[in-house]
Amino acid sequence: MFKSLFMRLVEPTTRLSFVRGALKLGYVILFISLIVDLFAETDQYWFQRSGALLCMLAIAVEFRINEVRGAIDVTDEDLTSITEQAVITEDFIDTQTYLFLKYFSHFSIAVGTVVWAYGDIPFK
């Protein structure tokens, strides 16, 4: 049971689901924390902390897309592996999508770093 759960977590389609949702989640948390900080009267600056979270998610996405890209580029003579690679390629990793996600994750790291460093200034 645990082995099948583990195998499901490390298979490429699960990694792709993570990539699709992680940056969306990071930006949703960023905007929600901005709204909370604008309207709540507290000394806690959640907007600044959400910048750190966005950085961490964007770095994780960068690792995942490189991991999936590397798994696809591996040459294997096994028919099952070739079939799985074809499904993954059609589903996710074409060159344009890969480059878009790569550059968008880099952009998100930069945005998260700026928010993390200076996110408390507008509220002081």
N, C-alpha and C positions, 0 to 999 in steps of 0.2 A: 504494500500500500504506500509506504513512504517513498519507495524507490520510484513508483510510477508518478507520484506527486512531484518528486524532485526532477524527474526526466521531463515532466510537463513544464516545469518552471524554467528549465534551461533550454528548451527547444526554441528555434528561431522565431516561430510565430508569436510565442509569449514575449520574447524580447522586443518584437516589433510592436506589440500592443503597448508595452511600456513606453516605447519611443513616442507613439502617437499620443499618449495621454499625459506624459510627464511635463512637457513644456506648457500644455494647456493648463494643467493643474497649477504650475508655478505662476503663470500670469494671472489666473483667477485669484489665487491667494494674494498676490501682489496688489491687485486692484481692491479686493475686499479689505485688506489691511490698510490701504490708503483711505478708504471711506471710513473705516472705524477710527483711524487716527484724526481724520478731519472733524468728525462729529462727537467723539468721546472726549471727555475732559479727564485725561489721565497723564501721568508722567511716563508711562510705557509707550515706546515707539515701535509698534508692530510693523509699520511700513519698512523701517530699517532692517528689522530681523527677516522680513520676507525677502529682501534682496539677497541675503545669505542663502536662504532656501532656494531661490531661483538659480543662484550660482551652482549649488550642489546638484540640483536636478538637471541643469544644462550640461554639467560635466558628466553626469551619469548617462545622459542621452548620447553625448559624444562617444563615450566608451561603447555603448550598445550598438550604435550604427557602425562603428568600426569593427566590432565583434561580428555582427551579422554580415557585413561586407566581406570580412575575411573568411567566414564560413562558406560563403557562396563562391568565392574565388578558388577554393580548394578543389583540385582535380581528383576525381575518384571514379574508378571504373565500375563501381557498383551501380546497377540500374536503379535501385531504390533511392540511392543518394542523388543520382542525376535527376530523377523525377522530383524529389523534394526540392532540389535547387531550382528547378524550372518553376515550380509553384511559388517559391519564395521570390524569385526574380520578377515574375509577373505581378505578384501581390505588392511588392514594396520597392525593391532596390533596383531601380533603373538609375542611370547616371544623374539625370536632372534631379530626381527626388533625393538621392544621396547628397548631392552638392547643396541643394536647398536646406536640408536638415543640418548638414555640417555647418554651413555659414549662419543659419538661424540660431543654432546652439552657441556658436561663437558670439554672435550678437547678444544673445541672452546672458551669456557669462559677463559681457561688458556692462549690460544694463544692470544686472544683479550686483555687480561690483560697485557701480556708481551709487545705486540705491543703498547698498550696505554701508558705504563710506559716508554718504552725505544725506541719507534719508531722514535724519532727525532735524536738519537745519530749518526746513520750512515750518516746523511745529514749535520752534523755540521763540 
